[in-house]
Amino acid sequence: MGRRTKADLIAAAQRAIAEHGTSVRLNQIADAAGVTSGAILYHYPDIEQLLVEANQAGMERFYNQRLEAVAAVEDPAVRLRVLIELGVPQGPEDEGVRLLCSLGGEAARNTVYGLLLTSLYDRQVGMYTSVLELGAALGVFGLAQPAQTIARNVVALEDAYGYRIMAKHPTLDYAAAVELILDYARMATGHPLSGNGSATTEGQS
């Protein structure tokens, strides 16, 4: 049994939560990590702290990683399309989205999880608002609604279609969900948002 870093334990906890939900037990995380329960407790005497850190790390792909993906993109329209393409799960086996689904189901009973989800939502709205305001300032977008309203709707659509994909809806896959969200974005921005944002499939939500 090899030595495991905290990063290894966080990744294992994410896999265990995605499989067992937020009620995951210490031994299930240990099995996922390939270590003893004692080895986990050595790093995390409070197992709840490990679960919080695992969920925080899982959320980063939906905000920080999306920001990194568009950091060098100057065109607001391309930037908007890439963000949308990266905001939808590729399929129902996406562990990162399964993690968020588990977190969402527990948020009403767990204040910390509720705060984490609220923070993620607010940051994503801010991310979209910035792109929309930039596009409007440059004359690229003709916004039909306030930027924040559009941003909130886009994030809500990502969440809604993401859940449907995770539930294995027979007629709603990644491509269909992205196009539906883009349809709203086109109406909201007055821009065709044509072409492909060239978002990589690796790490998509």
GROMACS elastic network, one bead per residue, 0.5 to 0.9 nm:
[ bonds ]
;  ai    aj funct       b0    kb
    1     4     6  0.89070   500
    1    34     6  0.68315   500
    1    35     6  0.64505   500
    1    36     6  0.89008   500
    2    34     6  0.81133   500
    2    35     6  0.77781   500
    3    35     6  0.82137   500
    3    39     6  0.88937   500
    4     7     6  0.79389   500
    4     8     6  0.57279   500
    4     9     6  0.67583   500
    4    33     6  0.78567   500
    4    34     6  0.87525   500
    4    35     6  0.78108   500
    4    39     6  0.84062   500
    4    40     6  0.88764   500
    5     8     6  0.51187   500
    5     9     6  0.64482   500
    5    10     6  0.87312   500
    5    43     6  0.86860   500
    6     9     6  0.50187   500
    6    10     6  0.61306   500
    6    11     6  0.86008   500
    6    40     6  0.87933   500
    6    43     6  0.70510   500
    6    44     6  0.88209   500
    7    10     6  0.50853   500
    7    11     6  0.62169   500
    7    12     6  0.85864   500
    8    11     6  0.51739   500
    8    12     6  0.61646   500
    8    13     6  0.85887   500
    8    33     6  0.70652   500
    9    13     6  0.60154   500
    9    14     6  0.85422   500
    9    29     6  0.79454   500
    9    30     6  0.82858   500
    9    32     6  0.86372   500
    9    33     6  0.61168   500
    9    40     6  0.72640   500
    9    43     6  0.88491   500
    9    50     6  0.80343   500
    9    54     6  0.84809   500
   10    13     6  0.50213   500
   10    14     6  0.62142   500
   10    15     6  0.87711   500
   10    33     6  0.89372   500
   10    50     6  0.66602   500
   10    51     6  0.77923   500
   10    53     6  0.68529   500
   10    55     6  0.86136   500
   10    57     6  0.78170   500
   11    14     6  0.50871   500
   11    15     6  0.64449   500
   11    16     6  0.87315   500
   11    32     6  0.88943   500
   11    33     6  0.80689   500
   11    54     6  0.68653   500
   11    57     6  0.85466   500
   11    58     6  0.86562   500
   12    15     6  0.51402   500
   12    16     6  0.61831   500
   12    17     6  0.86091   500
   12    29     6  0.61517   500
   12    30     6  0.77985   500
   12    31     6  0.84799   500
   12    32     6  0.52232   500
   12    34     6  0.86752   500
   12    54     6  0.85277   500
   13    17     6  0.60160   500
   13    18     6  0.84569   500
   13    24     6  0.86327   500
   13    28     6  0.85015   500
   13    29     6  0.53016   500
   13    30     6  0.82786   500
   13    32     6  0.72618   500
   13    33     6  0.76860   500
   13    50     6  0.73864   500
   13    51     6  0.66812   500
   13    54     6  0.61071   500
   13    55     6  0.87345   500
   14    17     6  0.51751   500
   14    18     6  0.61039   500
   14    19     6  0.86219   500
   14    29     6  0.85508   500
   14    51     6  0.79064   500
   14    54     6  0.55471   500
   14    55     6  0.69759   500
   14    57     6  0.86374   500
   14    58     6  0.71966   500
   14    95     6  0.78938   500
   14    96     6  0.78019   500
   14    99     6  0.66893   500
   15    18     6  0.51238   500
   15    19     6  0.62675   500
   15    20     6  0.85751   500
   15    29     6  0.80517   500
   15    32     6  0.69699   500
   15    95     6  0.68520   500
   15    96     6  0.85524   500
   15    99     6  0.79278   500
   16    19     6  0.51175   500
   16    20     6  0.58170   500
   16    21     6  0.74332   500
   16    22     6  0.87493   500
   16    24     6  0.66726   500
   16    25     6  0.86500   500
   16    28     6  0.63849   500
   16    29     6  0.55055   500
   16    30     6  0.89104   500
   16    31     6  0.85843   500
   16    32     6  0.62628   500
   16    33     6  0.89650   500
   16    99     6  0.89936   500
   17    20     6  0.51483   500
   17    22     6  0.55093   500
   17    23     6  0.77226   500
   17    24     6  0.58947   500
   17    28     6  0.89886   500
   17    29     6  0.81212   500
   17    51     6  0.82030   500
   17    54     6  0.87577   500
   17    55     6  0.88547   500
   17    98     6  0.83010   500
   17    99     6  0.61334   500
   17   102     6  0.72865   500
   17   103     6  0.87782   500
   18    21     6  0.57497   500
   18    22     6  0.81295   500
   18    95     6  0.58044   500
   18    96     6  0.74877   500
   18    97     6  0.82279   500
   18    98     6  0.51743   500
   18   100     6  0.82345   500
   18   101     6  0.83806   500
   18   102     6  0.69216   500
   19    24     6  0.84299   500
   19    95     6  0.83024   500
   19    98     6  0.80174   500
   19    99     6  0.83356   500
   20    23     6  0.69366   500
   20    24     6  0.53920   500
   20    25     6  0.84621   500
   20    28     6  0.82433   500
   20   102     6  0.86682   500
   21    24     6  0.57137   500
   21    98     6  0.86491   500
   21    99     6  0.75682   500
   21   101     6  0.86948   500
   21   102     6  0.52650   500
   21   103     6  0.78201   500
   21   105     6  0.89316   500
   21   106     6  0.89154   500
   22    25     6  0.87095   500
   22    51     6  0.79880   500
   22    99     6  0.84708   500
   22   102     6  0.59928   500
   22   103     6  0.65620   500
   22   105     6  0.85657   500
   22   106     6  0.69864   500
   23   106     6  0.89832   500
   24    27     6  0.85219   500
   24    28     6  0.65519   500
   24    29     6  0.73303   500
   25    28     6  0.53103   500
   25    29     6  0.66128   500
   25    30     6  0.87895   500
   26    29     6  0.52505   500
   26    30     6  0.62018   500
   26    31     6  0.86932   500
   26    37     6  0.63428   500
   26    40     6  0.81546   500
   26    41     6  0.88082   500
   26    47     6  0.72874   500
   27    31     6  0.60828   500
   27    32     6  0.86076   500
   27    36     6  0.76821   500
   27    37     6  0.58173   500
   28    31     6  0.50768   500
   28    32     6  0.62975   500
   28    33     6  0.86708   500
   28    37     6  0.88677   500
   29    32     6  0.50560   500
   29    33     6  0.61987   500
   29    34     6  0.85231   500
   29    35     6  0.87286   500
   29    37     6  0.80018   500
   29    40     6  0.83973   500
   30    33     6  0.50440   500
   30    34     6  0.59005   500
   30    35     6  0.52131   500
   30    36     6  0.55858   500
   30    37     6  0.53548   500
   30    38     6  0.86753   500
   30    39     6  0.81421   500
   30    40     6  0.68575   500
   31    34     6  0.50342   500
   31    35     6  0.64788   500
   31    36     6  0.75794   500
   31    37     6  0.84320   500
   32    35     6  0.80071   500
   33    36     6  0.84559   500
   33    40     6  0.88567   500
   35    38     6  0.81442   500
   35    39     6  0.62948   500
   35    40     6  0.74380   500
   36    39     6  0.52511   500
   36    40     6  0.68473   500
   36    41     6  0.89242   500
   37    40     6  0.52670   500
   37    41     6  0.63242   500
   37    42     6  0.87254   500
   38    42     6  0.61074   500
   38    43     6  0.89308   500
   39    42     6  0.51526   500
   39    43     6  0.69835   500
   39    44     6  0.87039   500
   40    43     6  0.54852   500
   40    44     6  0.58720   500
   40    45     6  0.77147   500
   40    47     6  0.82037   500
   41    46     6  0.72503   500
   41    47     6  0.71426   500
   42    45     6  0.61341   500
   43    46     6  0.88466   500
   43    50     6  0.88627   500
   44    47     6  0.56766   500
   44    48     6  0.83841   500
   44    49     6  0.69194   500
   44    50     6  0.62665   500
   45    48     6  0.88458   500
   45    49     6  0.84203   500
   45    50     6  0.89787   500
   46    49     6  0.56162   500
   46    50     6  0.72462   500
   47    50     6  0.51816   500
   47    51     6  0.65280   500
   47    52     6  0.88343   500
   48    51     6  0.50633   500
   48    52     6  0.62506   500
   48    53     6  0.86682   500
   49    52     6  0.50818   500
   49    53     6  0.61709   500
   49    54     6  0.84962   500
   50    53     6  0.51281   500
   50    54     6  0.60007   500
   50    55     6  0.85933   500
   51    54     6  0.50183   500
   51    55     6  0.62152   500
   51    56     6  0.85914   500
   52    55     6  0.52254   500
   52    56     6  0.61566   500
   52    57     6  0.86417   500
   52   112     6  0.77902   500
   52   113     6  0.75092   500
   52   116     6  0.86468   500
   53    57     6  0.60773   500
   53    58     6  0.84844   500
   54    57     6  0.52313   500
   54    58     6  0.61734   500
   54    59     6  0.87675   500
   55    58     6  0.50001   500
   55    59     6  0.63168   500
   55    99     6  0.72671   500
   55   100     6  0.76304   500
   55   103     6  0.76768   500
   55   113     6  0.82676   500
   55   116     6  0.81543   500
   56    59     6  0.52580   500
   56    60     6  0.67704   500
   56   116     6  0.71863   500
   57    60     6  0.54347   500
   57    61     6  0.79673   500
   58    61     6  0.65253   500
   58    62     6  0.81545   500
   58    96     6  0.60110   500
   58    97     6  0.85327   500
   58    99     6  0.73211   500
   58   100     6  0.78207   500
   59    62     6  0.55450   500
   59    63     6  0.70139   500
   59    64     6  0.85401   500
   59    96     6  0.78442   500
   59    99     6  0.89461   500
   59   100     6  0.76797   500
   59   116     6  0.86921   500
   59   117     6  0.86293   500
   59   120     6  0.71029   500
   60    63     6  0.53091   500
   60    64     6  0.52361   500
   60    65     6  0.62380   500
   60    66     6  0.85228   500
   60   120     6  0.86581   500
   61    64     6  0.59597   500
   61    66     6  0.64471   500
   61    86     6  0.89164   500
   61    96     6  0.83712   500
   61   203     6  0.69923   500
   61   204     6  0.75839   500
   61   205     6  0.71749   500
   62    65     6  0.63729   500
   62    66     6  0.60723   500
   62    67     6  0.87382   500
   62    86     6  0.77863   500
   62    87     6  0.66464   500
   62   120     6  0.79855   500
   62   124     6  0.76368   500
   62   204     6  0.82203   500
   62   205     6  0.66447   500
   63    66     6  0.52511   500
   63    67     6  0.62036   500
   63    68     6  0.86959   500
   63   120     6  0.74159   500
   63   123     6  0.70424   500
   63   124     6  0.61506   500
   63   127     6  0.78172   500
   64    67     6  0.50734   500
   64    68     6  0.61973   500
   64    69     6  0.86600   500
   65    68     6  0.50092   500
   65    69     6  0.62090   500
   65    70     6  0.89356   500
   65   203     6  0.83741   500
   66    69     6  0.50089   500
   66    70     6  0.66091   500
   66    71     6  0.86252   500
   66    82     6  0.82541   500
   66    83     6  0.61945   500
   66    86     6  0.67374   500
   66    87     6  0.81339   500
   66   204     6  0.87984   500
   67    70     6  0.54349   500
   67    71     6  0.59370   500
   67    83     6  0.80092   500
   67   127     6  0.77836   500
   68    71     6  0.50743   500
   68    72     6  0.80765   500
   69    72     6  0.75963   500
   69    73     6  0.81930   500
   69    79     6  0.87862   500
   69    82     6  0.78430   500
   69    83     6  0.80822   500
   69    86     6  0.88769   500
   69   199     6  0.77669   500
   69   200     6  0.87586   500
   70    73     6  0.50298   500
   70    74     6  0.81984   500
   70    78     6  0.86042   500
   70    79     6  0.57418   500
   70    80     6  0.87083   500
   70    82     6  0.71144   500
   70    83     6  0.74721   500
   71    74     6  0.80697   500
   71    79     6  0.86346   500
   73    76     6  0.76298   500
   73    78     6  0.71624   500
   73    79     6  0.59814   500
   74    77     6  0.88417   500
   74    78     6  0.79331   500
   74    79     6  0.72914   500
   75    78     6  0.53839   500
   75    79     6  0.61378   500
   75    80     6  0.86510   500
   75   135     6  0.80850   500
   75   140     6  0.86563   500
   76    80     6  0.59761   500
   76    81     6  0.85583   500
   76   131     6  0.59940   500
   76   132     6  0.73548   500
   76   134     6  0.68189   500
   76   135     6  0.52507   500
   76   138     6  0.87636   500
   76   140     6  0.74031   500
   76   141     6  0.84800   500
   77    80     6  0.51322   500
   77    81     6  0.62807   500
   77    82     6  0.86911   500
   77   131     6  0.84093   500
   77   132     6  0.86998   500
   77   135     6  0.71819   500
   77   140     6  0.73992   500
   77   141     6  0.79756   500
   77   191     6  0.75662   500
   77   192     6  0.86637   500
   77   193     6  0.59614   500
   77   194     6  0.87510   500
   77   197     6  0.89060   500
   78    81     6  0.51309   500
   78    82     6  0.61587   500
   78    83     6  0.86212   500
   78   193     6  0.71520   500
   78   194     6  0.86647   500
   78   195     6  0.86427   500
   78   196     6  0.80967   500
   78   197     6  0.56448   500
   78   198     6  0.88200   500
   79    82     6  0.52232   500
   79    83     6  0.62333   500
   79    84     6  0.87275   500
   79   131     6  0.73263   500
   79   197     6  0.73792   500
   80    83     6  0.52239   500
   80    84     6  0.63259   500
   80    85     6  0.87028   500
   80   128     6  0.74357   500
   80   131     6  0.66598   500
   80   132     6  0.78110   500
   80   185     6  0.86929   500
   80   193     6  0.81586   500
   80   197     6  0.82994   500
   81    84     6  0.51753   500
   81    85     6  0.61599   500
   81    86     6  0.86465   500
   81   182     6  0.74010   500
   81   185     6  0.88927   500
   81   193     6  0.66158   500
   81   194     6  0.85577   500
   81   195     6  0.89495   500
   81   196     6  0.75949   500
   81   197     6  0.53646   500
   81   198     6  0.88365   500
   81   199     6  0.85142   500
   82    85     6  0.50423   500
   82    86     6  0.61751   500
   82    87     6  0.85892   500
   82   196     6  0.80222   500
   82   198     6  0.67837   500
   82   199     6  0.53908   500
   82   200     6  0.89344   500
   83    86     6  0.51797   500
   83    87     6  0.61640   500
   83   128     6  0.81191   500
   83   197     6  0.83974   500
   83   199     6  0.80476   500
   84    88     6  0.70303   500
   84   154     6  0.80396   500
   84   155     6  0.88235   500
   84   158     6  0.77921   500
   84   178     6  0.67696   500
   84   181     6  0.74075   500
   84   182     6  0.74419   500
   84   197     6  0.88969   500
   85    88     6  0.62210   500
   85    89     6  0.89846   500
   85   174     6  0.87938   500
   85   175     6  0.88413   500
   85   178     6  0.60795   500
   85   182     6  0.89705   500
   85   197     6  0.72966   500
   85   198     6  0.86049   500
   85   199     6  0.62804   500
   85   200     6  0.87345   500
   85   201     6  0.88856   500
   85   204     6  0.78370   500
   85   205     6  0.87347   500
   86    89     6  0.78075   500
   86   199     6  0.65293   500
   86   200     6  0.78906   500
   86   201     6  0.78630   500
   86   203     6  0.80513   500
   86   205     6  0.59102   500
   87   155     6  0.81714   500
   87   158     6  0.60920   500
   87   159     6  0.84572   500
   87   162     6  0.84063   500
   87   178     6  0.84663   500
   87   204     6  0.68038   500
   87   205     6  0.53486   500
   88    91     6  0.87567   500
   88   158     6  0.58899   500
   88   159     6  0.79440   500
   88   161     6  0.74927   500
   88   162     6  0.57480   500
   88   165     6  0.87257   500
   88   174     6  0.65860   500
   88   177     6  0.73059   500
   88   178     6  0.68358   500
   88   204     6  0.68932   500
   88   205     6  0.50526   500
   89    92     6  0.73934   500
   89    93     6  0.87918   500
   89    94     6  0.64256   500
   89    96     6  0.86175   500
   89    97     6  0.67794   500
   89   158     6  0.88499   500
   89   161     6  0.87906   500
   89   162     6  0.59157   500
   89   163     6  0.88789   500
   89   165     6  0.71953   500
   89   166     6  0.78162   500
   89   173     6  0.87774   500
   89   174     6  0.64646   500
   89   204     6  0.61861   500
   90    93     6  0.82153   500
   90    94     6  0.68367   500
   90   162     6  0.89694   500
   90   165     6  0.82252   500
   90   173     6  0.76481   500
   90   174     6  0.52834   500
   90   175     6  0.84471   500
   90   201     6  0.76242   500
   90   204     6  0.66950   500
   90   205     6  0.67170   500
   91    94     6  0.58730   500
   91   162     6  0.87834   500
   91   165     6  0.62140   500
   91   166     6  0.66106   500
   91   168     6  0.80386   500
   91   173     6  0.70119   500
   91   174     6  0.66365   500
   91   205     6  0.89705   500
   92    95     6  0.83365   500
   92    97     6  0.83267   500
   92    98     6  0.79446   500
   92   162     6  0.88296   500
   92   163     6  0.88832   500
   92   164     6  0.88962   500
   92   165     6  0.57949   500
   92   167     6  0.67858   500
   92   168     6  0.61337   500
   93    96     6  0.88810   500
   93    97     6  0.84184   500
   93    98     6  0.75933   500
   93   166     6  0.73552   500
   94    97     6  0.55795   500
   94    98     6  0.62580   500
   94    99     6  0.87041   500
   94   166     6  0.78904   500
   94   204     6  0.86989   500
   94   205     6  0.72860   500
   95    99     6  0.60297   500
   95   100     6  0.86973   500
   96    99     6  0.50773   500
   96   100     6  0.65318   500
   96   101     6  0.88051   500
   96   203     6  0.88027   500
   96   204     6  0.89622   500
   96   205     6  0.67776   500
   97   101     6  0.61207   500
   97   102     6  0.85934   500
   97   162     6  0.78181   500
   97   163     6  0.84596   500
   97   166     6  0.77537   500
   97   205     6  0.63053   500
   98   102     6  0.62559   500
   98   103     6  0.85758   500
   98   166     6  0.73680   500
   99   102     6  0.52500   500
   99   103     6  0.62685   500
   99   104     6  0.87009   500
  100   104     6  0.60069   500
  100   105     6  0.85959   500
  100   117     6  0.84187   500
  101   104     6  0.50481   500
  101   105     6  0.63362   500
  101   106     6  0.88539   500
  101   163     6  0.75628   500
  101   166     6  0.86609   500
  102   105     6  0.52572   500
  102   106     6  0.65717   500
  102   107     6  0.87982   500
  103   106     6  0.52628   500
  103   107     6  0.60622   500
  103   113     6  0.63996   500
  103   114     6  0.81509   500
  103   117     6  0.79017   500
  104   107     6  0.51468   500
  104   108     6  0.78442   500
  104   113     6  0.77336   500
  104   114     6  0.76184   500
  104   117     6  0.73515   500
  105   108     6  0.71658   500
  105   109     6  0.85270   500
  106   109     6  0.55487   500
  106   110     6  0.60166   500
  106   113     6  0.70566   500
  106   114     6  0.78620   500
  107   110     6  0.50514   500
  107   111     6  0.65474   500
  107   112     6  0.76646   500
  107   113     6  0.50289   500
  107   115     6  0.80376   500
  107   116     6  0.87136   500
  107   117     6  0.76939   500
  108   111     6  0.71842   500
  108   113     6  0.82741   500
  108   114     6  0.65199   500
  109   113     6  0.84399   500
  109   114     6  0.80936   500
  110   113     6  0.54561   500
  110   114     6  0.62123   500
  110   115     6  0.87467   500
  111   114     6  0.50054   500
  111   115     6  0.61633   500
  111   116     6  0.86536   500
  112   115     6  0.51206   500
  112   116     6  0.62413   500
  112   117     6  0.87638   500
  113   116     6  0.50157   500
  113   117     6  0.62751   500
  113   118     6  0.85620   500
  114   117     6  0.52820   500
  114   118     6  0.61431   500
  114   119     6  0.85917   500
  115   118     6  0.50086   500
  115   119     6  0.60297   500
  115   120     6  0.85449   500
  116   119     6  0.51642   500
  116   120     6  0.62185   500
  116   121     6  0.86734   500
  117   120     6  0.50554   500
  117   121     6  0.61351   500
  117   122     6  0.85873   500
  118   121     6  0.51559   500
  118   122     6  0.61646   500
  118   123     6  0.85987   500
  119   122     6  0.51667   500
  119   123     6  0.61125   500
  119   124     6  0.85754   500
  120   123     6  0.51789   500
  120   124     6  0.61448   500
  120   125     6  0.85789   500
  121   124     6  0.52027   500
  121   125     6  0.61725   500
  121   126     6  0.86035   500
  121   152     6  0.85029   500
  121   155     6  0.73812   500
  121   156     6  0.88307   500
  122   125     6  0.50901   500
  122   126     6  0.61494   500
  122   127     6  0.85917   500
  122   152     6  0.86473   500
  123   127     6  0.61092   500
  123   128     6  0.87616   500
  124   128     6  0.63435   500
  124   129     6  0.84858   500
  124   151     6  0.80475   500
  124   152     6  0.84448   500
  124   155     6  0.69018   500
  125   128     6  0.52879   500
  125   129     6  0.59836   500
  125   130     6  0.86246   500
  125   148     6  0.69036   500
  125   149     6  0.88527   500
  125   150     6  0.88092   500
  125   151     6  0.51639   500
  125   152     6  0.55490   500
  125   153     6  0.87801   500
  125   154     6  0.82272   500
  125   155     6  0.65870   500
  126   130     6  0.61532   500
  126   131     6  0.87691   500
  126   148     6  0.75543   500
  126   151     6  0.75093   500
  126   152     6  0.88452   500
  127   130     6  0.54603   500
  127   131     6  0.66967   500
  127   132     6  0.89315   500
  127   151     6  0.80934   500
  128   131     6  0.52117   500
  128   132     6  0.61767   500
  128   133     6  0.85684   500
  128   147     6  0.80300   500
  128   148     6  0.78057   500
  128   150     6  0.82264   500
  128   151     6  0.51360   500
  128   152     6  0.82630   500
  128   154     6  0.81114   500
  128   155     6  0.83555   500
  129   132     6  0.51390   500
  129   133     6  0.60211   500
  129   134     6  0.84644   500
  129   146     6  0.89363   500
  129   147     6  0.52935   500
  129   148     6  0.52235   500
  129   149     6  0.83913   500
  129   150     6  0.76793   500
  129   151     6  0.54311   500
  129   152     6  0.84601   500
  130   133     6  0.52135   500
  130   134     6  0.60900   500
  130   135     6  0.85914   500
  130   147     6  0.80723   500
  130   148     6  0.87339   500
  131   134     6  0.51339   500
  131   135     6  0.61635   500
  131   136     6  0.86276   500
  131   147     6  0.87446   500
  132   135     6  0.50938   500
  132   136     6  0.61485   500
  132   137     6  0.85753   500
  132   141     6  0.73085   500
  132   143     6  0.79276   500
  132   147     6  0.57345   500
  132   148     6  0.83785   500
  132   150     6  0.82922   500
  132   151     6  0.78415   500
  132   189     6  0.79087   500
  133   136     6  0.50627   500
  133   137     6  0.60654   500
  133   138     6  0.85973   500
  133   141     6  0.84919   500
  133   143     6  0.88101   500
  133   146     6  0.89316   500
  133   147     6  0.61536   500
  133   148     6  0.88352   500
  134   137     6  0.50967   500
  134   138     6  0.62264   500
  134   139     6  0.86267   500
  134   140     6  0.84583   500
  134   141     6  0.85939   500
  135   138     6  0.52049   500
  135   139     6  0.61939   500
  135   141     6  0.51073   500
  135   142     6  0.82614   500
  135   143     6  0.89662   500
  135   189     6  0.87312   500
  136   139     6  0.50678   500
  136   140     6  0.58089   500
  136   142     6  0.60671   500
  136   143     6  0.67651   500
  136   147     6  0.87604   500
  136   189     6  0.83613   500
  137   140     6  0.76081   500
  137   141     6  0.80174   500
  138   141     6  0.76606   500
  139   142     6  0.70154   500
  140   189     6  0.84714   500
  140   190     6  0.86689   500
  140   191     6  0.74128   500
  141   188     6  0.86652   500
  141   190     6  0.59876   500
  141   191     6  0.60789   500
  142   188     6  0.78330   500
  142   189     6  0.51737   500
  142   190     6  0.52757   500
  142   191     6  0.74973   500
  143   146     6  0.68309   500
  143   147     6  0.70494   500
  143   150     6  0.84589   500
  143   187     6  0.85505   500
  143   188     6  0.56595   500
  143   190     6  0.65956   500
  144   147     6  0.86764   500
  144   150     6  0.84981   500
  144   187     6  0.74252   500
  144   188     6  0.50247   500
  144   189     6  0.62630   500
  144   190     6  0.74584   500
  145   148     6  0.82387   500
  145   149     6  0.64086   500
  145   150     6  0.63763   500
  145   188     6  0.66301   500
  145   189     6  0.83716   500
  146   149     6  0.53315   500
  146   150     6  0.65046   500
  146   151     6  0.87192   500
  147   150     6  0.52424   500
  147   151     6  0.61064   500
  147   152     6  0.86616   500
  148   152     6  0.60890   500
  148   153     6  0.85913   500
  149   152     6  0.51870   500
  149   153     6  0.63107   500
  149   154     6  0.87210   500
  150   153     6  0.51390   500
  150   154     6  0.61954   500
  150   155     6  0.87329   500
  150   184     6  0.89050   500
  150   185     6  0.77199   500
  150   188     6  0.67086   500
  150   189     6  0.86202   500
  151   154     6  0.51559   500
  151   155     6  0.62938   500
  151   156     6  0.85592   500
  152   155     6  0.53039   500
  152   156     6  0.61060   500
  152   157     6  0.86097   500
  153   157     6  0.60657   500
  153   158     6  0.85876   500
  153   184     6  0.87449   500
  154   157     6  0.50954   500
  154   158     6  0.62371   500
  154   159     6  0.86903   500
  154   181     6  0.67504   500
  154   182     6  0.88308   500
  154   184     6  0.78750   500
  154   185     6  0.73920   500
  155   158     6  0.50570   500
  155   159     6  0.62690   500
  155   160     6  0.86418   500
  156   159     6  0.51101   500
  156   160     6  0.60927   500
  156   161     6  0.85864   500
  157   160     6  0.50079   500
  157   161     6  0.59459   500
  157   162     6  0.80419   500
  157   177     6  0.87312   500
  157   180     6  0.86912   500
  157   181     6  0.64930   500
  158   161     6  0.54563   500
  158   162     6  0.57208   500
  158   163     6  0.85130   500
  158   177     6  0.80415   500
  158   178     6  0.83479   500
  158   181     6  0.73427   500
  159   162     6  0.50238   500
  159   163     6  0.62282   500
  159   164     6  0.87826   500
  160   163     6  0.53599   500
  160   164     6  0.65290   500
  160   165     6  0.88879   500
  161   165     6  0.62054   500
  161   166     6  0.85998   500
  161   172     6  0.79344   500
  161   173     6  0.87761   500
  161   174     6  0.87641   500
  161   177     6  0.60228   500
  161   178     6  0.87244   500
  161   181     6  0.87796   500
  162   165     6  0.51540   500
  162   166     6  0.62189   500
  162   167     6  0.86076   500
  162   174     6  0.84854   500
  162   177     6  0.79424   500
  162   205     6  0.83869   500
  163   166     6  0.50321   500
  163   167     6  0.61329   500
  163   168     6  0.87228   500
  164   168     6  0.64211   500
  164   169     6  0.56167   500
  164   172     6  0.71678   500
  164   173     6  0.85665   500
  165   168     6  0.50526   500
  165   169     6  0.57352   500
  165   170     6  0.86193   500
  165   172     6  0.62948   500
  165   173     6  0.59609   500
  165   174     6  0.72955   500
  165   177     6  0.83420   500
  166   169     6  0.76865   500
  168   171     6  0.86243   500
  168   172     6  0.78294   500
  168   173     6  0.81764   500
  169   172     6  0.54767   500
  169   173     6  0.75350   500
  170   173     6  0.78128   500
  171   176     6  0.82108   500
  172   175     6  0.80697   500
  172   176     6  0.57895   500
  172   177     6  0.63749   500
  173   176     6  0.53834   500
  173   177     6  0.61075   500
  173   178     6  0.86347   500
  174   177     6  0.52376   500
  174   178     6  0.61569   500
  174   179     6  0.86315   500
  175   178     6  0.52698   500
  175   179     6  0.62218   500
  175   180     6  0.86849   500
  176   179     6  0.52100   500
  176   180     6  0.62152   500
  176   181     6  0.87721   500
  177   180     6  0.51339   500
  177   181     6  0.63249   500
  177   182     6  0.85775   500
  178   181     6  0.52578   500
  178   182     6  0.60977   500
  178   183     6  0.85952   500
  179   183     6  0.60573   500
  179   184     6  0.87852   500
  180   183     6  0.50756   500
  180   184     6  0.66663   500
  180   185     6  0.88052   500
  181   184     6  0.52743   500
  181   185     6  0.62766   500
  181   186     6  0.86740   500
  182   186     6  0.59653   500
  182   187     6  0.85956   500
  182   192     6  0.88438   500
  182   193     6  0.73797   500
  183   186     6  0.51547   500
  183   187     6  0.64708   500
  183   188     6  0.86711   500
  183   192     6  0.87214   500
  183   193     6  0.89208   500
  184   187     6  0.52368   500
  184   188     6  0.61077   500
  184   189     6  0.86002   500
  185   189     6  0.59174   500
  185   190     6  0.80630   500
  185   191     6  0.80241   500
  185   192     6  0.87479   500
  185   193     6  0.80943   500
  186   189     6  0.53192   500
  186   190     6  0.54759   500
  186   191     6  0.52513   500
  186   192     6  0.55615   500
  186   193     6  0.64401   500
  187   190     6  0.54452   500
  187   191     6  0.74651   500
  187   192     6  0.84953   500
  188   191     6  0.81714   500
  189   192     6  0.84360   500
  190   193     6  0.89416   500
  191   194     6  0.83336   500
  192   195     6  0.89469   500
  193   196     6  0.85353   500
  193   197     6  0.88466   500
  194   197     6  0.85757   500
  195   198     6  0.87554   500
  196   199     6  0.77984   500
  197   200     6  0.89686   500
  199   202     6  0.87174   500
  199   204     6  0.83771   500
  200   203     6  0.76313   500
  200   204     6  0.72900   500
  201   204     6  0.54829   500
  201   205     6  0.89222   500
